[in-house]
Amino acid sequence: MDDFDDDSFNDVLGSMEMPTSPKKPKVQPSTSQPVPAATSTANSSNNTSASITAAKPASNPHSVLVHSKQRGNPILKSIQNVPLEFRDDIVPDYVVGRTSCILFLSLKYHNLNPDYICQRLKALGKMYELRVLLVQVDTPEPHNALKSLTRISLLADLTMMLAWNAEEAGKIIETYKQFEKRPPDLIMERVESNPHQKLVAALTNIKPVNKTDAVTLLQTFGNLGNVITASEERLSQVMGLGPRKAKRLFKTLQEPFLNK
């Protein structure tokens, strides 16, 4: 892929109305006209402002709303565990939740039409709290293009996700919908409540002590106090520990705790 100058985005980015804070989408009144597709002409893009309301909810709450212009996109074949509902009255390519949407972009298409994504974002305005830019990496040298898209994502409050083929892109869309109402602690680090596990975790923070070493140390010495008071020679005799780990462990345990 030839290098390209992302300065061509400056004028368009400067005129975009970037979201200052997350906004919850509003339900479009039934009497209003359908929102023009985001890939419409420049005139319709200019008439589309951040005040546009989002589309009405899907008839099936478990469905992914798909813009009709995405028909035929190969990524749809990989979305098999959630139903799809095609609509003309949505601005993004996919709506995966009441406050979540996805814009799909092929990197090959982006190289040919670098201003396309800026026009899409201008049409999207401030709608949706979670705004995902799903990029399919389908060029052999993607680095410069991804650099430009990262810059745009930071300016436009986007979460950029990369897929390396159509199947992976479809699974990302599917996963966003399936996890729409899952609690955030599902992917948060789990804090151990068992005292023994806490001691194991504390010892593994000392490099290069691993979990097996920590368990062996506690089984050998019985408690943390005995580990701390053990000599370097005694530590090196623990099965699997060895002189190098013993030296590092002994040095760390003998360091004084200072009060600031």
BAPAVO-369671 format. One record per residue: x negated, y negated, z of N, C-alpha, C in turn. Coordinates in steps of 0.001 Angstrom, whole numbers, plus 500000, padded with zeros to 6 digits. Each point is the difference from the previous one (the first is absolute). Layout:
N
XYZXYZXYZ/...
REM end
This chain:
260
499153501190500000500847498810500000499118498761500000/500303499075499086499237498764499941500360499115501158/499022499232500449500252499057501077500943498919499509/500849499509500840500855498887499649499968498984501109/500342498776499637499923498878500926501335499806500673/500055500202501293501269499873500705500351498551500298/499187499043499506500349498599500199501249499615499226/500389500843499022501218499699499245501230500051500891/499864500600501210501129500080500920500190498711500789/499002499146500033500012498868500923501223499114499846/500316499645498736501131499091499777501314500639500436/500159501275499640501254500687500350500090500194501507/498889500425500630500001500208501442500270498708500744/499442498907499479500201498716500666501441499543499974/500749500425498973501399499574499892500957500958500681/499490501155500464500858500973500668500373499531501390/501217500247500389500446499669501349499773501206500878/498886499976500733499618501148500816500836500060501278/500328501189500475500789500125501234499196499550501210/500609499162500805499324499545501216500294500905501176/501094500708499956500347500944501053500953501034499416/500038501221500542500872501036499460501459499568500059/500705500260498916501409499669499919500807501259499768/501118500108500692500888501137499791500873499720498782/500141500979499122500802499769498808501463499848500336/500666499176499232501431499800500172500744500824498964/501240500331500299500809500770499064500570499062498961/499834500344498745500490499151498935501515500042499952/500705498847499959501458499979499907500453500730498753/501115500681500103500482500805498885500402499155498808/500246498689500213500426499147498907498845499413499221/498799500167500501498852499395499329499582500847498819/499235499380499083499523500688498824498785500845500348/499748501070499256498817500818500272498729499189499848/499034500326500818498709499316499936499283500420498732/499421499085499236499278500376498785498827500901500344/499653500884499081498857500880500222498741499177500125/499065500529500840498783499242500271499113499901498779/500247500833498983499173499967498812500639499153498914/500932499132500346500679499147499041499077498902499536/500498499112499187499183498944499405499578498998501031/499060499136499607499463499009500934501071499050500481/500976499685499138501052499074500416500821500575501139/500372501287499895500787500598501073499173500149501252/498679500199499857499132500094501175499944498686500731/499966498901499234499942498689500637501283499671500724/501112500534499493501284499719500638500228500876501215/499181501038500157500129500906501139499201499457501158/500631499688501105499300499400501138499977500953501162/499303499588501055499859500843501188501307500150500748/501004499191499621501276500047500704500918501071499448/499563500742498952500821501069499438500272501042501073/501225500448500058500349501010500995499746501384499447/499735500933500863499711501362499580501264500695499531/499824501134499329501127500746499468500813500640501116/501215500393499647500857500695500952499389501354500347/500270500513501203499419501289500413500410501118499055/499235501063500010500305501166499168501278500665500477/500706500629499086501227500706500372499690501160500935/498821500588499827499515501051500897498819499420500781/500102499901501337498914499385500781498669500726499887/500007501237499509498767500767499867499362499833498620/500609499195499143499514499855498632498934498915499899/499107500186499049499060498959499595500649499227498865/500101498692500151500516499179498913498892499824498971/500304500285498753499016499920498920500512499030498943/499157499043499610500401499089498930500150500784498705/501023499674499238500303500751498780498842500013499014/499150498979500051498874499942499074498914501014500348/500147500677501153499052501043500379500408501373499469/501133500069499300500404501275499401498897500476499044/499682501256500086498959500540499138498608499932500587/499849499318501135498688499949500646499662501403500524/498856500548499624499654501376500408499961500201501514/499816498927500774499914500182501454501322500470500587/501104499757499300501308500393500523500142501517500093/499249500728499174500084501463500034499483500572501314/499156499218500693499423500488501259500857499657501207/501049499203499808500898499651501102501132501020500012/499853501029500801500925501131499971500767500195501300/499542499363501078500622500233501301500934498894500447/500136498959499210500964498937500288500725499669498706/501295499670500076500740499665498779499607498625499463/500230499796498715499705498733499345501293499351499532/500054498693500106501156499243499529499499498847499143/500322500038498712499515498981499073500909498775500044/499365498845500064500741498735500113499352498920499144/500804499063499543499499498845499243499896498752500858/500572500028501203500097498776500799498927499912501076/498873500681499823498909499889500964498795499370499301/499234499232500752498814499351499449498792500932500004/499710500683501114498848500928499993500297501245499181/498980500802499783500187501247499255500699501057500840/499696499999501311500583500992500901500344499338501326/501148500338500534500387499575501343500065501254500851/499130500073501006499870501220500811500510499794501426/500675498914500244500548499718501315500671498641499997/500723499725501068500723498727500069499059498805499924/498780500175500484499038498896500004498703500374499291/500036501046499162498767500489499367500194500174498501/499008499569499236500069500148498554498622500336499447/499985500491498764498764500382499336499976499432498593/498870499388499635499720499607498628498988500992499448/500288500566498832499089500969499400499193499325498905/498698500330499961499126499392499001498958501013499536/499960500222498703498934500806499411498788499103499782/498843500472500413498793499188499865499674499739498532/500294500964499155499769499818498570500880498876499455/501270499970500453500902498938499564499563498648500564/499514500017501228499550498755500628498834499381499233/499092500821499498498877499480499230500457499347498701/501077500518499436500531499428498760500859498772500258/500673499969501159500906498891500334499716499539501430/498903499284500215499588499638501366500940499043500716/500828499263499259500925499061500639501325500654500404/500197501233499589501277500676500239500339500076501487/499045500432500824500286500198501415500331498684500684/499359498908499560500300498699500602501434499573499707/500460500254498797501379499674499655500979500865500791/499648501254500222500866500876500792500120499489501429/498876499584500572499999499503501378500750498694500111/499914499194498979500734498735500017501506500259500009/500426501014499242501415500368499986500433500597501331/499103500748500634500326500646501279500150498987501127/499236498909499932500115498968501024499703500515501389/500879499698500939499790500364501404500809501219500437/500591500678499046500834501143500368499170501154500554/500566500684500961499468501214500606498819499729500936/500015500726501106498931499893500989498774500806499566/500228501237499570498907500845499523500032500006498484/498933499455499400499915499862498552498760500772499549/500232501122499332498905500891499618499682499832498521/498726499831499695499537500020498619499364501369499764/500693500841499264499536501353499721499257499994498673/498695500208500057499147499921498816499570501404499587/500301500362498759499510501268499464498665499739499306/498953500606500524498650499801499456499834500936498809/500154499453498805499926500812498781498968499453499019/498956499360500524498885499536499187498702500559500580/498999500217499162498758500609500509499178499089500899/500106498682499808499236499053500813500967498993500631/500596500334501142501073499166500558499552498884500935/498719499910500322499561499169501118500342498522499838/499746499417498835500272498571499825501492499693500052/500792500861499390501447499798500028500542500117501417/499517500976500744500447500180501381499576498832500877/498864499431499719499547498829500744500978498842499816/500436499780498774500962498930499733501349500271500654/500434501263499936501286500353500596499942499922501525/498866500291500574499842499845501452500148498539500388/499409499139499229500117498563500256501453499543499930/500699500464498977501413499640499852500818500555501156/499717501223500413500738500624501099499840499214501296/498800499511500255499762499210501211500767498684499955/500046499379498851500698498721499867501517500157500073/500500501097499467501446500187499882500590500896501074/499226500339501037500499500812501102500490501367499504/499141500676499233500322501315499464499161501070500684/500567501196500075499232501174500402499660500761498730/498721500080499662499610500664498757499699501465500263/500640500874499236499783501438500076499483500479498655/499034500907500020499413500521498775500410501450499784/500372500301498769500292501374499598499126500325498807/499472501215499952499065500377498942500662500767498880/501287500258500123500758500597498901501480499755500266/500826500333499012501439499736500095500643500802501124/499562501228500191500582500839501059499759499382501380/498791499514500230499674499398501282500795498719500229/500198499223498945500781498763500113501439500306500396/500575501033499383501372500379500337500122500466501436/499014500751500489500031500480501377499884498852501001/499260498960499642499895498838500889501357499326500141/500696499825498902501346499399500044500924500867500840/499952501292499771500843500944500738499707499946501495/498735499933500357499608499978501409500470498727500689/499899498867499333500480498753500583501487500100500342/500776500615499121501439500134500258500264500986501129/499293501117500004500220501018501030499626499491501388/499022499101500076499547499489501288500620498637500323/501041499647499291500630498686500168500392499715501445/500585500982500659500504499786501349499226500793501056/498823500464499626499177500718500967499329499003500950/499820500363501264499358499082500955498525499810499669/499446498828500289498592499737499675499027500877500777/500421500497501170499070500817500791499715501347499338/500721500304498896499772501238499281498598500038499394/499475498809499646498671499937499399498997499310500909/500423499656501213499085499370500948499148501043500704/498856499566500452499120500907500736500663500444501294/499949501298500254500615500543501197499020499942501174/500452499396501069499171499873501194500207501233500875/498920500660500310500091501214500812500419499660501432/500961500760500520500463499799501377499389501017500954/499488501127499442499384501025500829498624499536500456/499716500022501318498692499527500505498813500711499366/500132501303499793498900500765499392499714499494498584/501068499771499238499829499508498636499419498593499976/500343499195501007499422498657500104498496500069500230/499567500949500851498569500167500243499277500470498741/500630500922499274499414500485498746499858498850499008/501046499175499902499964498866499079498918499000500404/499842499789501316498983499052500487498599500492499663/499747501296500168498670500534499708499684499992498504/501009500191499181499754500007498549499731498597499459/500236498970500814499635498647499584498490499784500042/499299500937500627498535499929500065499428500792498824/499439499313499054499416500690498847498681500642500417/499718501215499517500754500832499037500787501122500672/500577499762501158500778501019500717501339500197499296/500309501224499616501281500286499364500982500622500994/501173500322499535501040500510500895499611501342500621/499374500850499204499568501299500532498964499817501101/499060499072499777498993499716501025500652499510501287/500984499095499860500649499428501177500720501073500810/500715500888499303500711501083500693499003500922500704/498889500327499339498985500872500593499371499362501231/499737498689499935499420499293501148500915500060501207/501291499748499800500944500015501116500187501409500554/499956501004499115500116501382500473498750500424500781/498844499491499570498736500377500646499823499336501357/500311498700500070499749499231501224501237499835500884/501173500303499470501198499965500831500706498666500029/499253498894500008500635498686500014499015498966499440/500505498788499789499185498948499390498869499561500930/500259500005501291498981499597500962498747500839499898/500176501303499868498854500893499880499258499806498676/500744499645498956499359499714498711499115498764500123/500511498978500710499268498742500135498724500187500816/500052500823501031498833500172500881499022501058499506/500347500702498944499114501050499491498751499391499374/498890500713500077498751499526499414500024500219498492/499090499321499320499911500159498548499652501436499638/499108500605500780499614501380499739501180500942500158/500793499783501048501164500860500233501028499822498883/500185498781499544500937499759498907499557500708498719/498708499999499737499488500614498770500200501513499994/500246500589501190500189501441500099501442500431499718/500898499000499876501406500323499711500099500530498579/500724501103499836500112500646498696500542499023498944/499267499882498913500438499169498892499599498551500096/499450499576501150499676498577500171498615499693499428/498976500637500508498664499792499471499318498756500543/498677499879499805499230498890500566500415498623499487/500291499890498706500329498689499437501290499440500582/501055500792499990501272499559500565499873499762501499/499261500874500668499831499869501454499306498682500338/499004499650499242499263498760500259500904498784499829/500788499986498925500903498876499757501097499932501052/500534501148500372501053500050501013499470499544501351/498839500503500385499399499632501289499721498502500059/499440499453498940499688498577499961501259499147500143/501064500407499309501258499243500059500621500072501391/500014501185500601500618500164501317499216499298501109/498715499746499778499187499355501026499949498468499863/500607499505498938500032498548499847500889499389501076/499594498878500611500800499382501072501243499321499450/501055500019500780501212499259499674499881498602500579/500037499005499155499792498620500449501322499254500089/500166499210501022501178499152500131499649498596499507/500799499520499062499742498659499478500650498948500916/
REM end
